[in-house]
Amino acid sequence: MSTEKQMNKKEEYWKTIVEKFKISKLTQTKFAELNNISKTQLSYWYLKLQVINANNKKLQQANNFIKVATSEINKKKEISYDLPDPKWVAKFIKELYASVG
């Protein structure tokens, strides 16, 4: 069995344990004692899975891009940009700082 498969199997095992712990409403110490598992390992996986879930949510949010149809120009890798007038940008920034400070 590959290391990645072993990690996935271990992670799935601890996901199940952590879910049972959450449902139990017991303290980590009591839950670990009743289920004959290490309280330290329960704490570790509880926190690790929270981080994994948070990171997955961030990735899902980051992947919410809108598909934009490309034109023939873009397919030829000829891209042009219309930039704002530098004087307008300078005036905007000056007014922005004046309103803030």
N, CA, C and O atoms as a GROMACS GRO file, in nm:
protein
  404
    1MET      N    1   0.085  -0.119   0.000
    1MET     CA    2   0.000   0.000   0.000
    1MET      C    3   0.090   0.124   0.000
    1MET      O    4   0.186   0.133   0.077
    2SER      N    5   0.057   0.220  -0.087
    2SER     CA    6   0.140   0.339  -0.096
    2SER      C    7   0.121   0.428   0.027
    2SER      O    8   0.022   0.418   0.100
    3THR      N    9   0.218   0.514   0.048
    3THR     CA   10   0.214   0.605   0.164
    3THR      C   11   0.092   0.696   0.156
    3THR      O   12   0.029   0.725   0.257
    4GLU      N   13   0.060   0.742   0.035
    4GLU     CA   14  -0.057   0.831   0.017
    4GLU      C   15  -0.187   0.758   0.054
    4GLU      O   16  -0.274   0.816   0.118
    5LYS      N   17  -0.200   0.633   0.012
    5LYS     CA   18  -0.320   0.555   0.046
    5LYS      C   19  -0.328   0.531   0.196
    5LYS      O   20  -0.436   0.535   0.255
    6GLN      N   21  -0.212   0.506   0.258
    6GLN     CA   22  -0.210   0.486   0.403
    6GLN      C   23  -0.254   0.613   0.475
    6GLN      O   24  -0.330   0.607   0.571
    7MET      N   25  -0.207   0.730   0.426
    7MET     CA   26  -0.246   0.857   0.488
    7MET      C   27  -0.395   0.882   0.470
    7MET      O   28  -0.463   0.926   0.563
    8ASN      N   29  -0.447   0.853   0.351
    8ASN     CA   30  -0.590   0.872   0.327
    8ASN      C   31  -0.673   0.780   0.417
    8ASN      O   32  -0.777   0.821   0.470
    9LYS      N   33  -0.626   0.656   0.434
    9LYS     CA   34  -0.697   0.561   0.519
    9LYS      C   35  -0.694   0.609   0.665
    9LYS      O   36  -0.794   0.601   0.736
   10LYS      N   37  -0.578   0.658   0.708
   10LYS     CA   38  -0.563   0.708   0.844
   10LYS      C   39  -0.650   0.832   0.865
   10LYS      O   40  -0.717   0.846   0.967
   11GLU      N   41  -0.649   0.922   0.766
   11GLU     CA   42  -0.731   1.043   0.775
   11GLU      C   43  -0.879   1.008   0.782
   11GLU      O   44  -0.953   1.067   0.862
   12GLU      N   45  -0.923   0.914   0.700
   12GLU     CA   46  -1.063   0.871   0.702
   12GLU      C   47  -1.099   0.810   0.837
   12GLU      O   48  -1.208   0.835   0.889
   13TYR      N   49  -1.009   0.731   0.894
   13TYR     CA   50  -1.032   0.672   1.024
   13TYR      C   51  -1.054   0.782   1.128
   13TYR      O   52  -1.149   0.777   1.206
   14TRP      N   53  -0.964   0.882   1.129
   14TRP     CA   54  -0.975   0.988   1.229
   14TRP      C   55  -1.092   1.081   1.202
   14TRP      O   56  -1.147   1.139   1.296
   15LYS      N   57  -1.131   1.097   1.077
   15LYS     CA   58  -1.252   1.176   1.048
   15LYS      C   59  -1.372   1.112   1.117
   15LYS      O   60  -1.454   1.180   1.178
   16THR      N   61  -1.380   0.979   1.106
   16THR     CA   62  -1.490   0.906   1.170
   16THR      C   63  -1.486   0.922   1.321
   16THR      O   64  -1.588   0.948   1.384
   17ILE      N   65  -1.367   0.908   1.380
   17ILE     CA   66  -1.351   0.921   1.525
   17ILE      C   67  -1.389   1.062   1.569
   17ILE      O   68  -1.462   1.079   1.667
   18VAL      N   69  -1.339   1.163   1.498
   18VAL     CA   70  -1.367   1.302   1.536
   18VAL      C   71  -1.516   1.332   1.524
   18VAL      O   72  -1.571   1.402   1.608
   19GLU      N   73  -1.581   1.281   1.420
   19GLU     CA   74  -1.726   1.302   1.407
   19GLU      C   75  -1.801   1.238   1.523
   19GLU      O   76  -1.894   1.297   1.577
   20LYS      N   77  -1.761   1.118   1.562
   20LYS     CA   78  -1.824   1.052   1.678
   20LYS      C   79  -1.800   1.134   1.805
   20LYS      O   80  -1.888   1.146   1.890
   21PHE      N   81  -1.678   1.188   1.817
   21PHE     CA   82  -1.647   1.272   1.933
   21PHE      C   83  -1.738   1.395   1.937
   21PHE      O   84  -1.792   1.428   2.042
   22LYS      N   85  -1.754   1.462   1.825
   22LYS     CA   86  -1.838   1.583   1.820
   22LYS      C   87  -1.982   1.551   1.860
   22LYS      O   88  -2.045   1.626   1.934
   23ILE      N   89  -2.032   1.440   1.810
   23ILE     CA   90  -2.170   1.400   1.840
   23ILE      C   91  -2.186   1.364   1.988
   23ILE      O   92  -2.292   1.386   2.047
   24SER      N   93  -2.080   1.308   2.047
   24SER     CA   94  -2.089   1.258   2.185
   24SER      C   95  -2.109   1.367   2.290
   24SER      O   96  -2.166   1.342   2.396
   25LYS      N   97  -2.062   1.488   2.260
   25LYS     CA   98  -2.069   1.600   2.355
   25LYS      C   99  -1.985   1.576   2.481
   25LYS      O  100  -2.003   1.644   2.582
   26LEU      N  101  -1.895   1.479   2.474
   26LEU     CA  102  -1.806   1.450   2.587
   26LEU      C  103  -1.680   1.536   2.574
   26LEU      O  104  -1.653   1.594   2.469
   27THR      N  105  -1.604   1.542   2.682
   27THR     CA  106  -1.473   1.607   2.674
   27THR      C  107  -1.381   1.514   2.595
   27THR      O  108  -1.408   1.394   2.582
   28GLN      N  109  -1.272   1.569   2.543
   28GLN     CA  110  -1.177   1.486   2.470
   28GLN      C  111  -1.120   1.376   2.560
   28GLN      O  112  -1.105   1.262   2.518
   29THR      N  113  -1.090   1.413   2.683
   29THR     CA  114  -1.033   1.317   2.778
   29THR      C  115  -1.129   1.201   2.801
   29THR      O  116  -1.088   1.085   2.793
   30LYS      N  117  -1.255   1.231   2.828
   30LYS     CA  118  -1.354   1.127   2.857
   30LYS      C  119  -1.381   1.041   2.733
   30LYS      O  120  -1.389   0.919   2.742
   31PHE      N  121  -1.394   1.107   2.618
   31PHE     CA  122  -1.419   1.033   2.494
   31PHE      C  123  -1.303   0.937   2.464
   31PHE      O  124  -1.325   0.821   2.429
   32ALA      N  125  -1.181   0.987   2.479
   32ALA     CA  126  -1.062   0.905   2.453
   32ALA      C  127  -1.057   0.786   2.548
   32ALA      O  128  -1.027   0.674   2.508
   33GLU      N  129  -1.087   0.812   2.673
   33GLU     CA  130  -1.086   0.706   2.774
   33GLU      C  131  -1.189   0.598   2.742
   33GLU      O  132  -1.158   0.479   2.746
   34LEU      N  133  -1.311   0.640   2.709
   34LEU     CA  134  -1.419   0.544   2.680
   34LEU      C  135  -1.396   0.465   2.551
   34LEU      O  136  -1.443   0.352   2.537
   35ASN      N  137  -1.322   0.525   2.459
   35ASN     CA  138  -1.299   0.460   2.330
   35ASN      C  139  -1.159   0.400   2.316
   35ASN      O  140  -1.119   0.355   2.209
   36ASN      N  141  -1.086   0.402   2.427
   36ASN     CA  142  -0.953   0.342   2.431
   36ASN      C  143  -0.861   0.395   2.321
   36ASN      O  144  -0.793   0.319   2.251
   37ILE      N  145  -0.861   0.528   2.307
   37ILE     CA  146  -0.771   0.593   2.212
   37ILE      C  147  -0.691   0.700   2.285
   37ILE      O  148  -0.727   0.740   2.396
   38SER      N  149  -0.585   0.745   2.223
   38SER     CA  150  -0.499   0.846   2.282
   38SER      C  151  -0.568   0.983   2.277
   38SER      O  152  -0.614   1.027   2.172
   39LYS      N  153  -0.573   1.049   2.391
   39LYS     CA  154  -0.631   1.185   2.398
   39LYS      C  155  -0.546   1.280   2.315
   39LYS      O  156  -0.599   1.371   2.251
   40THR      N  157  -0.414   1.260   2.315
   40THR     CA  158  -0.322   1.344   2.237
   40THR      C  159  -0.350   1.329   2.088
   40THR      O  160  -0.354   1.429   2.015
   41GLN      N  161  -0.370   1.206   2.043
   41GLN     CA  162  -0.400   1.183   1.901
   41GLN      C  163  -0.536   1.241   1.863
   41GLN      O  164  -0.552   1.298   1.755
   42LEU      N  165  -0.634   1.227   1.952
   42LEU     CA  166  -0.765   1.285   1.927
   42LEU      C  167  -0.754   1.436   1.912
   42LEU      O  168  -0.813   1.494   1.820
   43SER      N  169  -0.680   1.501   2.002
   43SER     CA  170  -0.662   1.646   1.995
   43SER      C  171  -0.592   1.686   1.865
   43SER      O  172  -0.632   1.781   1.798
   44TYR      N  173  -0.487   1.612   1.832
   44TYR     CA  174  -0.410   1.640   1.710
   44TYR      C  175  -0.500   1.633   1.586
   44TYR      O  176  -0.502   1.726   1.506
   45TRP      N  177  -0.574   1.523   1.572
   45TRP     CA  178  -0.657   1.505   1.454
   45TRP      C  179  -0.777   1.598   1.453
   45TRP      O  180  -0.822   1.640   1.346
   46TYR      N  181  -0.830   1.631   1.568
   46TYR     CA  182  -0.940   1.727   1.576
   46TYR      C  183  -0.896   1.860   1.515
   46TYR      O  184  -0.965   1.918   1.432
   47LEU      N  185  -0.779   1.908   1.558
   47LEU     CA  186  -0.727   2.035   1.506
   47LEU      C  187  -0.684   2.024   1.360
   47LEU      O  188  -0.712   2.113   1.280
   48LYS      N  189  -0.617   1.916   1.325
   48LYS     CA  190  -0.570   1.896   1.188
   48LYS      C  191  -0.688   1.896   1.090
   48LYS      O  192  -0.681   1.958   0.984
   49LEU      N  193  -0.793   1.826   1.126
   49LEU     CA  194  -0.910   1.819   1.036
   49LEU      C  195  -0.981   1.954   1.026
   49LEU      O  196  -1.039   1.985   0.922
   50GLN      N  197  -0.978   2.033   1.132
   50GLN     CA  198  -1.034   2.168   1.125
   50GLN      C  199  -0.956   2.252   1.025
   50GLN      O  200  -1.015   2.326   0.946
   51VAL      N  201  -0.823   2.242   1.028
   51VAL     CA  202  -0.738   2.316   0.935
   51VAL      C  203  -0.763   2.269   0.792
   51VAL      O  204  -0.775   2.351   0.700
   52ILE      N  205  -0.770   2.138   0.773
   52ILE     CA  206  -0.796   2.083   0.639
   52ILE      C  207  -0.930   2.134   0.586
   52ILE      O  208  -0.939   2.174   0.471
   53ASN      N  209  -1.033   2.132   0.670
   53ASN     CA  210  -1.165   2.180   0.628
   53ASN      C  211  -1.162   2.328   0.594
   53ASN      O  212  -1.223   2.370   0.495
   54ALA      N  213  -1.092   2.407   0.673
   54ALA     CA  214  -1.081   2.551   0.647
   54ALA      C  215  -1.008   2.576   0.515
   54ALA      O  216  -1.049   2.661   0.436
   55ASN      N  217  -0.901   2.501   0.492
   55ASN     CA  218  -0.826   2.516   0.367
   55ASN      C  219  -0.909   2.475   0.246
   55ASN      O  220  -0.902   2.539   0.141
   56ASN      N  221  -0.987   2.369   0.261
   56ASN     CA  222  -1.074   2.324   0.151
   56ASN      C  223  -1.178   2.430   0.118
   56ASN      O  224  -1.209   2.452   0.001
   57LYS      N  225  -1.234   2.494   0.220
   57LYS     CA  226  -1.332   2.600   0.197
   57LYS      C  227  -1.269   2.716   0.123
   57LYS      O  228  -1.330   2.774   0.032
   58LYS      N  229  -1.146   2.752   0.161
   58LYS     CA  230  -1.075   2.861   0.093
   58LYS      C  231  -1.051   2.826  -0.053
   58LYS      O  232  -1.066   2.911  -0.141
   59LEU      N  233  -1.012   2.701  -0.079
   59LEU     CA  234  -0.989   2.658  -0.217
   59LEU      C  235  -1.117   2.662  -0.298
   59LEU      O  236  -1.116   2.704  -0.414
   60GLN      N  237  -1.226   2.619  -0.238
   60GLN     CA  238  -1.354   2.622  -0.308
   60GLN      C  239  -1.392   2.765  -0.342
   60GLN      O  240  -1.441   2.792  -0.452
   61GLN      N  241  -1.371   2.856  -0.249
   61GLN     CA  242  -1.402   2.996  -0.274
   61GLN      C  243  -1.312   3.054  -0.382
   61GLN      O  244  -1.356   3.132  -0.466
   62ALA      N  245  -1.185   3.015  -0.380
   62ALA     CA  246  -1.089   3.066  -0.478
   62ALA      C  247  -1.119   3.013  -0.618
   62ALA      O  248  -1.082   3.076  -0.717
   63ASN      N  249  -1.184   2.898  -0.627
   63ASN     CA  250  -1.214   2.837  -0.757
   63ASN      C  251  -1.348   2.880  -0.814
   63ASN      O  252  -1.394   2.821  -0.911
   64ASN      N  253  -1.410   2.979  -0.758
   64ASN     CA  254  -1.538   3.027  -0.807
   64ASN      C  255  -1.520   3.134  -0.913
   64ASN      O  256  -1.574   3.244  -0.903
   65PHE      N  257  -1.443   3.100  -1.015
   65PHE     CA  258  -1.420   3.194  -1.124
   65PHE      C  259  -1.537   3.189  -1.222
   65PHE      O  260  -1.608   3.089  -1.232
   66ILE      N  261  -1.554   3.297  -1.293
   66ILE     CA  262  -1.656   3.304  -1.396
   66ILE      C  263  -1.588   3.273  -1.529
   66ILE      O  264  -1.485   3.332  -1.562
   67LYS      N  265  -1.645   3.182  -1.604
   67LYS     CA  266  -1.589   3.149  -1.733
   67LYS      C  267  -1.614   3.263  -1.830
   67LYS      O  268  -1.726   3.313  -1.841
   68VAL      N  269  -1.509   3.303  -1.898
   68VAL     CA  270  -1.519   3.413  -1.994
   68VAL      C  271  -1.482   3.359  -2.131
   68VAL      O  272  -1.380   3.293  -2.149
   69ALA      N  273  -1.568   3.388  -2.227
   69ALA     CA  274  -1.540   3.343  -2.364
   69ALA      C  275  -1.423   3.422  -2.419
   69ALA      O  276  -1.414   3.544  -2.401
   70THR      N  277  -1.334   3.352  -2.486
   70THR     CA  278  -1.218   3.420  -2.543
   70THR      C  279  -1.246   3.456  -2.688
   70THR      O  280  -1.322   3.388  -2.757
   71SER      N  281  -1.186   3.562  -2.731
   71SER     CA  282  -1.204   3.605  -2.870
   71SER      C  283  -1.093   3.547  -2.956
   71SER      O  284  -1.000   3.485  -2.904
   72GLU      N  285  -1.104   3.566  -3.084
   72GLU     CA  286  -1.002   3.517  -3.177
   72GLU      C  287  -0.868   3.585  -3.149
   72GLU      O  288  -0.763   3.523  -3.165
   73ILE      N  289  -0.870   3.710  -3.107
   73ILE     CA  290  -0.746   3.782  -3.078
   73ILE      C  291  -0.672   3.713  -2.964
   73ILE      O  292  -0.550   3.694  -2.972
   74ASN      N  293  -0.743   3.676  -2.859
   74ASN     CA  294  -0.680   3.610  -2.745
   74ASN      C  295  -0.622   3.475  -2.785
   74ASN      O  296  -0.519   3.434  -2.731
   75LYS      N  297  -0.685   3.406  -2.876
   75LYS     CA  298  -0.634   3.277  -2.920
   75LYS      C  299  -0.500   3.294  -2.992
   75LYS      O  300  -0.418   3.202  -2.994
   76LYS      N  301  -0.480   3.411  -3.052
   76LYS     CA  302  -0.354   3.439  -3.120
   76LYS      C  303  -0.251   3.498  -3.025
   76LYS      O  304  -0.141   3.534  -3.066
   77LYS      N  305  -0.286   3.508  -2.899
   77LYS     CA  306  -0.199   3.560  -2.793
   77LYS      C  307  -0.166   3.708  -2.812
   77LYS      O  308  -0.062   3.755  -2.766
   78GLU      N  309  -0.254   3.780  -2.878
   78GLU     CA  310  -0.238   3.924  -2.893
   78GLU      C  311  -0.333   3.991  -2.794
   78GLU      O  312  -0.453   4.000  -2.818
   79ILE      N  313  -0.278   4.037  -2.684
   79ILE     CA  314  -0.360   4.096  -2.579
   79ILE      C  315  -0.327   4.245  -2.568
   79ILE      O  316  -0.211   4.286  -2.568
   80SER      N  317  -0.432   4.323  -2.558
   80SER     CA  318  -0.411   4.466  -2.537
   80SER      C  319  -0.486   4.509  -2.412
   80SER      O  320  -0.590   4.452  -2.378
   81TYR      N  321  -0.434   4.608  -2.347
   81TYR     CA  322  -0.494   4.660  -2.225
   81TYR      C  323  -0.524   4.807  -2.241
   81TYR      O  324  -0.445   4.882  -2.298
   82ASP      N  325  -0.639   4.848  -2.189
   82ASP     CA  326  -0.673   4.990  -2.185
   82ASP      C  327  -0.652   5.036  -2.042
   82ASP      O  328  -0.731   5.004  -1.953
   83LEU      N  329  -0.546   5.110  -2.021
   83LEU     CA  330  -0.514   5.158  -1.888
   83LEU      C  331  -0.572   5.297  -1.867
   83LEU      O  332  -0.584   5.374  -1.962
   84PRO      N  333  -0.608   5.330  -1.743
   84PRO     CA  334  -0.661   5.465  -1.718
   84PRO      C  335  -0.552   5.570  -1.734
   84PRO      O  336  -0.433   5.542  -1.727
   85ASP      N  337  -0.598   5.691  -1.756
   85ASP     CA  338  -0.508   5.805  -1.770
   85ASP      C  339  -0.429   5.824  -1.640
   85ASP      O  340  -0.490   5.832  -1.534
   86PRO      N  341  -0.295   5.831  -1.645
   86PRO     CA  342  -0.214   5.845  -1.525
   86PRO      C  343  -0.250   5.969  -1.442
   86PRO      O  344  -0.243   5.965  -1.319
   87LYS      N  345  -0.289   6.077  -1.508
   87LYS     CA  346  -0.328   6.199  -1.434
   87LYS      C  347  -0.455   6.173  -1.354
   87LYS      O  348  -0.469   6.220  -1.241
   88TRP      N  349  -0.548   6.098  -1.413
   88TRP     CA  350  -0.672   6.065  -1.342
   88TRP      C  351  -0.641   5.978  -1.221
   88TRP      O  352  -0.697   5.999  -1.113
   89VAL      N  353  -0.552   5.880  -1.236
   89VAL     CA  354  -0.515   5.790  -1.126
   89VAL      C  355  -0.451   5.870  -1.013
   89VAL      O  356  -0.484   5.851  -0.896
   90ALA      N  357  -0.360   5.961  -1.049
   90ALA     CA  358  -0.293   6.043  -0.947
   90ALA      C  359  -0.394   6.129  -0.872
   90ALA      O  360  -0.388   6.139  -0.749
   91LYS      N  361  -0.488   6.190  -0.944
   91LYS     CA  362  -0.591   6.273  -0.880
   91LYS      C  363  -0.680   6.188  -0.788
   91LYS      O  364  -0.714   6.229  -0.678
   92PHE      N  365  -0.715   6.070  -0.835
   92PHE     CA  366  -0.799   5.979  -0.757
   92PHE      C  367  -0.730   5.941  -0.626
   92PHE      O  368  -0.791   5.946  -0.519
   93ILE      N  369  -0.603   5.903  -0.634
   93ILE     CA  370  -0.529   5.863  -0.514
   93ILE      C  371  -0.515   5.979  -0.419
   93ILE      O  372  -0.528   5.962  -0.298
   94LYS      N  373  -0.489   6.098  -0.472
   94LYS     CA  374  -0.474   6.218  -0.387
   94LYS      C  375  -0.606   6.244  -0.313
   94LYS      O  376  -0.605   6.273  -0.193
   95GLU      N  377  -0.716   6.236  -0.383
   95GLU     CA  378  -0.848   6.261  -0.322
   95GLU      C  379  -0.883   6.150  -0.222
   95GLU      O  380  -0.945   6.176  -0.119
   96LEU      N  381  -0.844   6.030  -0.252
   96LEU     CA  382  -0.870   5.918  -0.162
   96LEU      C  383  -0.797   5.938  -0.030
   96LEU      O  384  -0.856   5.925   0.077
   97TYR      N  385  -0.669   5.971  -0.037
   97TYR     CA  386  -0.591   5.995   0.085
   97TYR      C  387  -0.643   6.117   0.163
   97TYR      O  388  -0.641   6.118   0.286
   98ALA      N  389  -0.688   6.217   0.091
   98ALA     CA  390  -0.741   6.336   0.157
   98ALA      C  391  -0.869   6.302   0.234
   98ALA      O  392  -0.894   6.357   0.341
   99SER      N  393  -0.951   6.213   0.179
   99SER     CA  394  -1.078   6.178   0.246
   99SER      C  395  -1.054   6.087   0.365
   99SER      O  396  -1.135   6.086   0.458
  100VAL      N  397  -0.946   6.010   0.365
  100VAL     CA  398  -0.917   5.917   0.474
  100VAL      C  399  -0.848   5.987   0.589
  100VAL      O  400  -0.881   5.963   0.705
  101GLY      N  401  -0.756   6.072   0.559
  101GLY     CA  402  -0.670   6.124   0.664
  101GLY      C  403  -0.693   6.262   0.701
  101GLY      O  404  -0.626   6.315   0.790
   0.00000   0.00000   0.00000
